[in-house]
C-alpha cells in the first residue's frame, strides 16, 4: 500500500498549477493525498480528486500571516501524521513546521522549492530576507530529498547549501498541436503572468511606439496593474495595449494558442528571477508560440537547444521592439519544427517521472 502524502503550501491553492500537477500525478499513481493551504488572497471554490483544506488566517499583513500560518500548519500536521506519512513542503514559507514534525515523528520530508525564496525581489534588503536566509541555512543542509524548478536553481542551492535537488520543471502537459496557425491582423504579442516588478512589462509597453500592425495583450493581475494602465494612458497607447485581466487556466490556454509571439523578458531583480525558468516560457512552447526571451541562463539554455525565438540584448524598448520584429517577420510557421521538438522534451510527462522517483525514495 502506497504511503499518505500531506502536501502543504502558503497558498490559496486555486491558482497554483505546480501544486495541482504534482498532487494529481501522485494521486494517479496510488498515493493517498491530502493538501493544505490557506485563505490568504481568497478561498475560491475548486474541485480536486483528493481532500484539501485551507487554514483560515486572521492576520491583516503578510508578515504576520506567515507566522500565523506556520504555527497553525505545525498544529495541523501533528494531528494528521502517522508513521505511514510523507510530508511535502512547498517553498521555505511552509518548510519549518514540516521540518519540525518530520523530526518529531521520524517521518520523511520532501521539500519542493518553486523558486529561491530568500532572493525574491519583494524582500531584497528587508529584515524578512534575513529570516528566510537563516531558515534556509539551518534547515536545507539537513534535507535529504529536495526538488526544485530549474537546473540553475539546483546549482544555486548546491553551491550555497551543499544539497542536491532533483530538477522537476513546472512544464505543462504535452498537447498535440492540430490548429491552423491564425493569420492575425494586427499581430498579437502576449504577456501572461503576474503584473509584478522586474517583469519587463513597462519596457514592452514603451516598445509599442516602435511597432506597427501589432497589439500587445497582457493577461494577468498584480500589484503593478494600475501603474501599467496609467503608463499606457500617458503614452497614448490604448489602441495598442490591451489588459485581459486574470484568466482561468483553460481560458488563458485559448488566448495563448492565438498569439503570434509570447514575451518572457524578466529583469534581474535578484537570483530568484535570474535563475528562473518562467512558466510562461513552457506554456508558449506547448502552444507552439515563438518567444521573445530575456538573456537569462535558463532561457539561453532552451534557445541553444531549440530555436524557439529571439533573446533580447538588453531591456531598452528599442531592443525589445527589434526582437519582436525579428520574430514576427520570420513568422510563427517558421518556428514550428523547433517548437515541436522542444514540446516533446519540455512537458510534464517527462518531469513527473523524476517526481515519482523522489517519492519512491521517500517511501523506502
Secondary structure, DSSP 8 states (H G I E B T S, - for coil): ---EEEEEESS-SSS-HHHHHHHHHHHHTT-EEEEEEE-TT-------SSEEEEE----SSHHHHHHHHHHHHHHHHHHH--TTEEEEEESGGGHHHHHHHHHHHT--EEEEESS-GGG-GGGTTSHHHHHHHHHHHHHGGG-SEEEES-HHHHHHHHHHH----EE-----------------SSEEEEEES---TTSSHHHHHHHGGG-SSEEEEEE---TTHHHHHHHHHHTT-TTTEEEEE---HHHHHHHHHT-SEEEE----SSHHHHT---HHHHHHHHTT--EEE-S-HHHHHHHHHS--EEE-SSS-HHHHHHHHHHHHHH-GGGGHHHHHHHHHHSSHHHHHHHHHHHHHHHH-
